[in-house]
Amino acid sequence: MPPLSLIESSYTSAMSMVGYNSKQNAEKHEVDPTDALYDLLESGFARECMAEEHIRPSETTGWSRSYVKKVEKGSYEMRVDGKDKFLLSATLKDGKFYISQYDATAKENSACGHCAILTPSGPKEFKLLSTTCEHCDNNLSKFNCALDHPDSLDPNADPTFKKLDGFEEGRQILAQIKQSCLFEPETGTEMRCMDIDVPPIMEEEKNGIKQRQCWCRRTPRENNSAIKLRTKLPEWSNELGCLVQRFNNDRVKKASSKNFMCTTAAIDGMKKNGEQHNVLQFGKKSKSKYILDHRFPLAPIQAFAVCLSQWAWKGDNKE
């Protein structure tokens, strides 16, 4: 049985999808669209609504430890390390990763729906989009980014608006990832580098939980409004005569081109004087198994998407 938070999210999102507003419908004496709601849920819509534990930013400054396993070709899953609790799965199809919060094979996932998608948005660029919207769905607004965007009501508006505004694969942007390579002169090799933008965390709290700024059609991203993460590149060691990367708690056991750490500028309550600190680490532990550790301000699905982008690195050699 799915967690209660997932059922609640499904209900809220489904009601929003059918354009239901309890107050407005009560004033107009309209019938609660229960039939439409049940149709959505029975057709698998619940699978598209993300549980809080997957989309909520980590609440503590400590590490959330998990691992990612390649189950089969084009199929991956994320689990809590130590407890082996399932978190998320992903299926690669036509260059896009379809992310699900249900433990299923690639074939089953393609048939049962997904809650987010990691899709190419340009050369060596990816965008993580959820199929629901934290802001629009939770407010049960009549006009939301899925149903009745104000621009879509304008008779003079471009009819292709929704297909060309960057949200054609989903509703809410949770991360934007850009890949690049930097030349390292000491070894004459190229090193993988990523620049990642995630929505900032707002000062306001809801039920004691920090909320994320929403990037969707209705509330688009403002200029420079992002928490910026960047790959922490390995450093040259004169003692060892090679590049080295020090991972937290020695969690990474094997060398791999996919191994990386990400840092961000200081966040209130964690570091001072503008220092950087690590918020994400990913690395090979054994064959087909990689550790994935993250902490505030990242949510599990954001961390999972960043690591999935490593399997879509252009020109990558198989391991």
N, C-alpha and C positions, 0 to 999 in steps of 0.2 A: 504494500500500500504506500502511495506517495506521501511525503511529509505534509503536515497541516499547512505550513507556509506555502507549499506549492499549490495546494488546493485553493487557498485564499487568493493567491496571485492569479490562478486560472479564472476564478470567478470574476475578479475585478477587471482583468483584461478582456474577458469575453463580454461582459456587460458594456464595456467601452466600445468594443468592436461592433456591437449591434446598435450603438448610439443611444444607450439608455442612461438617463439621468433621473434618479429617484425623485428629486424635488420637482423638476419640470414635468415629469410624467404624472406625478400626483396632482399637480395643479391642472393639468389638461385631462385628468381622469382617464389616462391611457392605461391599457393593460400591461402589466409587467411582462416583458418579452421572454418568458420562461422557456417557451418552446424553442426559440432561436438560440437561447443559451445552452439548452441541453443538446441541440444539434451540433453546436460548436465543440462542446466537451466530448460528446460521443464520437465525433469525427477525429479526435486526437488532438484537439486544441490545447488540452492540458499539458501536453508534452512541449508545447512552444512557450509556455510561461515559466520563467526562470525562478527557482527557489532563492530565498534570501541568502542562504549560506553560500550560493555560487556567485551572486552578483554584488554582495555587500563588501565594502572595503574591510580589510582586516582591522579589528578594533584594538589590538595590542601592538606594542612595539617589538614583541618577540617574533621569531620565525614560525611560519606555518609550514610544516615539512610534509612533502608529498613526493610522489614519483610518477613518471609517465612511462608507459610500456607500449611497445609496438606489438599489437596483438596479431595482426596479419597485414598483408600488403594493403596500404591505404587505410588502415584502421588503428586507432590509438585510444588509450584510456588513461585517466588520471585518478590516482588513489592516494588516500592518506597513508603516509609512511608509518610503519609500526603497527597500525590497526588494520591495514589493508582494506579500509572502508572506501567504497566506490564514490567518486565525485562526478566526473564528466567523461564523455567519450567523444570521438571525432572520426569522421569519415571523409577521405579525400576523393573528390569527384570533379573532373573537368577543371582542375587547378584550384578548386575551392574546398575549404574545410567546413563541413557541416557538423556543428557541435550539438550534442544531446546530453541531457542529464539522466539518461536511462542507460543501463548496462546492456548493450546489444551489439550484435555483429554488424559489420558494414552493410550487409544486405538488409538486415532488419531496420537499421537506422535510416536507410534511404526510403523506407516505406512508412515509417512511423512519425516522421517530422523531426524538426530540430528547433532549438531555442536560440541559436546564434549562428552566424556564419562569418568565417574569416575569408575575405575575398580580395583578389588583386584589384588595386585601384590605380595602378600605373606601373611603369618599369621599376621593379624591385620595391614596390610599395604595396601595403596591405591595409585593409580596414576591417575592424571587428564590429559587427552590427548585431544587435539583439532583435528578435522578432517581436518583442513587446517594448513598451516604453514606461520607465519608472514614473515619469512626471505625468504624462497624459492619462495613463491607465489608473494610477492611484487617485487622481482627482476626478475620475469618472466624468470627464468633460464631454460636452456634446460635440465640440470641435476638437478632434485629436489628430495626431500625426498619421494615423492609419486610415481614418474614415472620411472626415470632412475638413481637410486642411483649407483655411480661408482662401488661399490662392486658387484652389480647385473650384470654388464657387463663382469666381469671376468669369463671366461669359466671354470676356476678351482675352483670358489667360491662355497661354500656350497649352494645348491639350497633352503635350508630351512632358509637361512639367515634372510629374512624379517619376518619369523614367530617366530624366536627365539631371536630377538634382543631387545624385550621389547616394540616395536612400533606396534605390530600386531593389536591393537585396535584403533590406531590413528597415527598422524604424529608429533605433537609437545607436549612435556611435559610442562604443566603449573604449576604443583604442585605435590609433593610427601608427603604423610601423613602416619605417624606411630603412632599407638595407644598403650598405655600401662596403667597400673594401679600402683599407689603408695599407700603404706599403711600409714595411718595417726594414730599415736599412741594414741593421746588424745581421739579420739572417737572410735578407733578400726575399722575404716572403710577404704575401698579402694576408692581412688579418681581417676577419669579419667584424663589421661594426653595425650597430643599429641605433637609430634615433626613434624614440617612442613617445607619443603624446597621449595622455589619458586625461579625461575630464577632471577638473579640480574638485577638491572636497570643500563644501561650504561650511561656514561657521555655524549655521543653524543646525539643530539636532531634532530628530523626530523620534519620540519614545526613547531618548537617550542614545540614539544611533546617529552618527555623522552621515549626512546626505551628500550625494554626488551631484555636481552640476550636470544638467541634462543637455545633450547635443542631439536634437532631432529636427524634423521639418518645422515644427512649431516653435522650438526654442533653439535656433541654430547657434553654433559655436561663435563666440566673440573672438576678435583678433587677439592672439597671444594668450588666450585664456586656456592654459593647459599646464599640467604637471609634466615636465620633460625628463625623460629617462634616457640614459645613454650607456652603451656598452663600456664596461671598464676593461681597457685593453691590458694584456699581460706586459710585464716589464722584463727588461734584459737583466740577467744575473751574471755578473762577472765570475762569481764563484763556480756556478754550474755550467757557464758557457752556453746558455740557452734562455729562451723566454719562459717566464714562470707566472703562474696565476695562483694566488692563495685563496682557496675557497673556505667558507665558514665551516668550522668543525671537521675539516678534512673529509667532506661528504663525497667529493668526486674522486673516483678510484682509477679511471682509465682515461687515456688521452683521446681526444676527439675534436674534429673541427667544429662540432656543434657546442662544445663547452663554452659558457660565457657567464659573466656577471653584469648586472645593471645597477647603476647608481643614480641618485637624484640629488638636487640641492637640498640643503638642510630643511627639515620640517619642524615646525614648532613642537617643542617637547622632546625632541630626539637628539638633535645636535645643535651647536651654537657656532657663531662666528662664520657662518656661510660654509661650513665644512660639508663634504659629501659623505654619503653613507650608502651601503649596499641595501637594495630592496628586493633583489631577485637573483637567484643563482640556479643554473641548469647545467648538468654535466653527466657524463656516462658513468654508470656504476657497474654494469655488467652487460652482456650481450642483450640488445633490444630493451634495456632498462636504463632510464635516466632519472636522476634525482631532480626535483623541482621544488625549491623553497622560495617563499615570498613573504612579504610583510607590508604593513601600511605604507603607502595608500592603495596598494593593489588588491583587487578581488581575485578569487580563484580563477574565474573565467578569463580575466585579463592575462594572468600569468600563464595559463594554459595556451592561450592564443599566441603569445609571444614565442613560446617554445615550439609550437606547431609551425610557425613561420620558418624555423630552421630546416624543416623537411621540404620546404619549397624554395630553398636557396638556389638561385640560378647558377648553373655550372657546377653544382656540388657533385662530388664523387661519392659513390656508394661505399658504405662501410660494412 
